[in-house]
Amino acid sequence: MDKLALNLRKPSSNCYANLTRFALAANKPLGRNAVRLLQIEPHHKVLEVGFGPGHGLGYALNQSLRNGPGQIVGVDFSSFVCDRARKQFAAEISTGKVKIMADNVTSMSLPDSEFDKVFHTNSHLYWPDLPSACKELNRVMKPGAKMVTVMNLVRIEKISRRMGALKYAPNLFPEGYMSSLAASGFENIQTIEIKRRFMPSLHAVICSKT
């Protein structure tokens, strides 16, 4: 369980990689709803932080960006994840539609005021320095840009309580994250409930750069 918990934090190419990939597949609705809430337009430049299996990258690309001049950039600090994404999106990378970067959210090799939209799902649970991460995200966003994260709080609580698979995730609930957003200059910070038939509700935190 300890090795699984470590792999959920930072996937690597070992015997737990397939199990981790299976566990992360349950997060597909998070990425899909984050992309929907962002209202991405074909010309937008979009950033996903901690993209994992790449579901969110695919949703943003296929629903909004593929037929326009926009671009999706994926940042993840797992080189294993980045290598896999480069194979998955090889054709789109060759045309400049997708860019994959092995980088840390607290010190991204990206220009100031670069992105129209930003999203992440569950990656903030693992950020060891929330204030620094939020300041860095604020730096790379354009004025007025929008950021969304979507969480399954019911699942997070269940897994954390019963299995211990989230033992390396210090930010399990949104209050600390929202406080860091406010301290980093974000505004219009709000939470919304996303109701689903026959499934527990999801929750989203939405904010924008001043």
Kinemage of the C-alpha trace (Angstrom):
@kinemage 1
@onewidth
@group {chain A} dominant
@subgroup {mainchain}
@vectorlist {calphas} color= white
{ca met a 1} P 0.000 0.000 0.000
{ca asp a 2} L 2.883 2.345 0.759
{ca lys a 3} L 4.355 1.777 -2.708
{ca leu a 4} L 0.957 2.328 -4.302
{ca ala a 5} L 0.589 5.584 -2.350
{ca leu a 6} L 3.992 6.726 -3.608
{ca asn a 7} L 3.021 5.859 -7.188
{ca leu a 8} L -0.223 7.800 -6.925
{ca arg a 9} L 1.843 10.825 -5.931
{ca lys a 10} L 4.436 10.340 -8.690
{ca pro a 11} L 3.830 7.494 -11.162
{ca ser a 12} L 6.948 5.585 -12.175
{ca ser a 13} L 7.803 2.618 -14.371
{ca asn a 14} L 7.712 -0.183 -11.836
{ca cys a 15} L 5.424 -3.096 -11.034
{ca tyr a 16} L 2.836 -0.717 -9.534
{ca ala a 17} L 2.483 1.417 -12.675
{ca asn a 18} L -0.433 -0.557 -14.168
{ca leu a 19} L -2.245 -0.661 -10.839
{ca thr a 20} L -1.775 3.102 -10.497
{ca arg a 21} L -3.043 3.642 -14.026
{ca phe a 22} L -6.148 1.598 -13.250
{ca ala a 23} L -6.778 3.617 -10.070
{ca leu a 24} L -6.377 6.929 -11.900
{ca ala a 25} L -8.828 5.865 -14.604
{ca ala a 26} L -11.593 6.573 -12.087
{ca asn a 27} L -10.684 10.259 -12.398
{ca lys a 28} L -11.891 10.556 -15.992
{ca pro a 29} L -15.097 12.408 -14.961
{ca leu a 30} L -12.973 14.986 -13.124
{ca gly a 31} L -11.059 15.979 -16.243
{ca arg a 32} L -14.154 15.929 -18.413
{ca asn a 33} L -16.041 18.257 -16.047
{ca ala a 34} L -13.046 20.562 -15.594
{ca val a 35} L -12.806 21.037 -19.364
{ca arg a 36} L -16.553 21.637 -19.582
{ca leu a 37} L -16.473 24.285 -16.844
{ca leu a 38} L -13.536 26.106 -18.423
{ca gln a 39} L -15.506 26.816 -21.628
{ca ile a 40} L -12.383 26.551 -23.761
{ca glu a 41} L -12.473 28.217 -27.166
{ca pro a 42} L -10.503 27.030 -30.218
{ca his a 43} L -7.967 29.881 -29.993
{ca his a 44} L -7.176 29.478 -26.284
{ca lys a 45} L -3.860 28.425 -24.838
{ca val a 46} L -4.592 25.928 -22.068
{ca leu a 47} L -2.478 24.428 -19.271
{ca glu a 48} L -3.117 21.205 -17.373
{ca val a 49} L -0.929 20.583 -14.306
{ca gly a 50} L -0.409 16.990 -13.189
{ca phe a 51} L -2.075 15.389 -16.198
{ca gly a 52} L -1.419 11.749 -15.196
{ca pro a 53} L -2.889 9.321 -17.778
{ca gly a 54} L -3.686 12.223 -20.124
{ca his a 55} L -7.481 12.062 -20.070
{ca gly a 56} L -7.838 15.805 -19.484
{ca leu a 57} L -5.395 16.649 -22.256
{ca gly a 58} L -7.455 14.549 -24.641
{ca tyr a 59} L -10.755 16.113 -23.603
{ca ala a 60} L -9.454 19.658 -24.043
{ca leu a 61} L -7.919 18.792 -27.386
{ca asn a 62} L -10.879 16.956 -28.877
{ca gln a 63} L -13.697 19.123 -27.537
{ca ser a 64} L -12.259 22.552 -28.241
{ca leu a 65} L -8.730 22.915 -29.584
{ca arg a 66} L -8.154 20.418 -32.382
{ca asn a 67} L -9.678 22.549 -35.142
{ca gly a 68} L -8.381 25.944 -34.050
{ca pro a 69} L -5.092 27.767 -33.449
{ca gly a 70} L -5.044 27.018 -29.719
{ca gln a 71} L -2.718 24.718 -27.812
{ca ile a 72} L -2.793 22.462 -24.745
{ca val a 73} L 0.327 22.296 -22.556
{ca gly a 74} L 0.690 19.496 -20.032
{ca val a 75} L 3.052 19.823 -17.069
{ca asp a 76} L 3.847 16.872 -14.797
{ca phe a 77} L 6.829 16.202 -12.533
{ca ser a 78} L 6.812 12.482 -13.367
{ca ser a 79} L 9.164 11.790 -16.281
{ca phe a 80} L 7.459 8.400 -16.718
{ca val a 81} L 4.083 10.084 -17.236
{ca cys a 82} L 5.590 12.637 -19.622
{ca asp a 83} L 7.275 9.958 -21.727
{ca arg a 84} L 4.004 8.055 -22.014
{ca ala a 85} L 2.097 11.220 -22.986
{ca arg a 86} L 4.653 12.052 -25.670
{ca lys a 87} L 3.934 8.689 -27.290
{ca gln a 88} L 0.173 9.048 -26.851
{ca phe a 89} L 0.054 12.520 -28.443
{ca ala a 90} L 2.988 12.153 -30.838
{ca ala a 91} L 1.036 13.375 -33.870
{ca glu a 92} L -0.338 16.431 -32.052
{ca ile a 93} L 3.066 17.275 -30.586
{ca ser a 94} L 4.604 17.212 -34.073
{ca thr a 95} L 2.137 19.911 -35.206
{ca gly a 96} L 2.526 22.033 -32.057
{ca lys a 97} L -1.038 21.422 -30.907
{ca val a 98} L 0.170 19.638 -27.734
{ca lys a 99} L 3.255 20.316 -25.631
{ca ile a 100} L 4.446 18.079 -22.778
{ca met a 101} L 6.818 19.335 -20.079
{ca ala a 102} L 8.469 17.497 -17.203
{ca asp a 103} L 8.409 20.283 -14.650
{ca asn a 104} L 7.422 21.192 -11.095
{ca val a 105} L 4.360 23.308 -10.423
{ca thr a 106} L 6.337 25.587 -8.101
{ca ser a 107} L 8.908 26.515 -10.776
{ca met a 108} L 7.555 26.005 -14.283
{ca ser a 109} L 9.700 26.867 -17.300
{ca leu a 110} L 6.912 28.948 -18.816
{ca pro a 111} L 6.580 32.660 -19.683
{ca asp a 112} L 4.530 35.107 -17.646
{ca ser a 113} L 0.893 35.703 -18.632
{ca glu a 114} L 0.827 32.820 -21.116
{ca phe a 115} L -2.472 30.942 -20.567
{ca asp a 116} L -6.158 31.704 -21.074
{ca lys a 117} L -7.331 28.628 -19.117
{ca val a 118} L -5.763 26.339 -16.510
{ca phe a 119} L -7.046 23.149 -14.905
{ca his a 120} L -5.905 20.320 -12.681
{ca thr a 121} L -7.623 17.373 -11.041
{ca asn a 122} L -6.259 15.908 -7.808
{ca ser a 123} L -2.680 17.024 -8.431
{ca his a 124} L -2.997 19.837 -5.880
{ca leu a 125} L -3.608 17.184 -3.231
{ca tyr a 126} L 0.119 16.417 -3.430
{ca trp a 127} L 1.640 19.893 -3.700
{ca pro a 128} L 3.957 20.234 -0.685
{ca asp a 129} L 3.966 24.047 -0.924
{ca leu a 130} L 0.476 25.244 -1.832
{ca pro a 131} L 1.249 29.001 -1.610
{ca ser a 132} L 4.255 28.728 -3.951
{ca ala a 133} L 2.320 26.570 -6.419
{ca cys a 134} L -0.619 28.979 -6.515
{ca lys a 135} L 1.691 31.975 -6.999
{ca glu a 136} L 3.388 30.199 -9.893
{ca leu a 137} L 0.060 29.375 -11.535
{ca asn a 138} L -1.007 32.987 -11.115
{ca arg a 139} L 2.231 34.086 -12.799
{ca val a 140} L 1.705 32.055 -15.980
{ca met a 141} L -1.966 33.035 -16.404
{ca lys a 142} L -3.168 36.003 -18.420
{ca pro a 143} L -5.125 38.741 -16.596
{ca gly a 144} L -8.713 37.547 -16.346
{ca ala a 145} L -7.762 33.923 -17.071
{ca lys a 146} L -9.817 31.179 -15.436
{ca met a 147} L -8.674 28.135 -13.452
{ca val a 148} L -10.712 25.086 -12.437
{ca thr a 149} L -10.071 22.014 -10.341
{ca val a 150} L -12.616 19.236 -9.879
{ca met a 151} L -12.592 16.816 -6.939
{ca asn a 152} L -14.504 13.745 -5.829
{ca leu a 153} L -14.506 14.534 -2.106
{ca val a 154} L -16.551 11.437 -1.237
{ca arg a 155} L -14.008 9.162 -2.904
{ca ile a 156} L -11.056 11.040 -1.416
{ca glu a 157} L -12.425 10.649 2.086
{ca lys a 158} L -13.286 6.978 1.570
{ca ile a 159} L -9.884 6.045 0.159
{ca ser a 160} L -8.029 8.050 2.766
{ca arg a 161} L -9.959 6.555 5.680
{ca arg a 162} L -10.091 2.909 4.616
{ca met a 163} L -6.975 2.276 2.575
{ca gly a 164} L -4.278 4.802 3.348
{ca ala a 165} L -3.496 5.150 -0.360
{ca leu a 166} L -3.430 8.934 0.018
{ca lys a 167} L -0.912 9.052 2.848
{ca tyr a 168} L 1.408 11.258 0.759
{ca ala a 169} L -1.341 13.760 -0.099
{ca pro a 170} L -1.243 16.574 2.504
{ca asn a 171} L -4.041 18.663 0.961
{ca leu a 172} L -7.035 16.351 0.930
{ca phe a 173} L -9.721 18.992 1.374
{ca pro a 174} L -10.221 22.299 -0.425
{ca glu a 175} L -10.028 24.837 2.406
{ca gly a 176} L -6.240 25.172 2.439
{ca tyr a 177} L -6.101 25.279 -1.342
{ca met a 178} L -8.703 28.048 -1.488
{ca ser a 179} L -6.866 30.074 1.162
{ca ser a 180} L -3.666 29.802 -0.883
{ca leu a 181} L -5.516 30.941 -4.000
{ca ala a 182} L -6.781 34.043 -2.209
{ca ala a 183} L -3.331 34.840 -0.792
{ca ser a 184} L -1.809 34.485 -4.277
{ca gly a 185} L -4.002 37.112 -5.891
{ca phe a 186} L -6.825 35.040 -7.341
{ca glu a 187} L -10.356 36.402 -7.190
{ca asn a 188} L -13.940 35.216 -7.682
{ca ile a 189} L -13.043 32.015 -5.825
{ca gln a 190} L -16.060 29.759 -5.527
{ca thr a 191} L -17.016 26.131 -5.087
{ca ile a 192} L -19.819 24.450 -6.983
{ca glu a 193} L -21.425 21.049 -6.659
{ca ile a 194} L -21.686 18.905 -9.770
{ca lys a 195} L -24.586 16.518 -9.275
{ca arg a 196} L -24.586 13.131 -11.001
{ca arg a 197} L -27.339 10.546 -11.362
{ca phe a 198} L -26.659 7.434 -9.272
{ca met a 199} L -23.173 8.685 -8.348
{ca pro a 200} L -21.820 10.946 -5.575
{ca ser a 201} L -21.579 14.609 -6.474
{ca leu a 202} L -18.306 16.119 -7.604
{ca his a 203} L -17.058 19.493 -6.371
{ca ala a 204} L -15.217 22.150 -8.329
{ca val a 205} L -13.171 25.136 -7.219
{ca ile a 206} L -13.252 27.939 -9.790
{ca cys a 207} L -11.225 31.142 -9.697
{ca ser a 208} L -9.720 33.783 -11.969
{ca lys a 209} L -6.611 35.907 -12.085
{ca thr a 210} L -7.053 39.559 -11.232
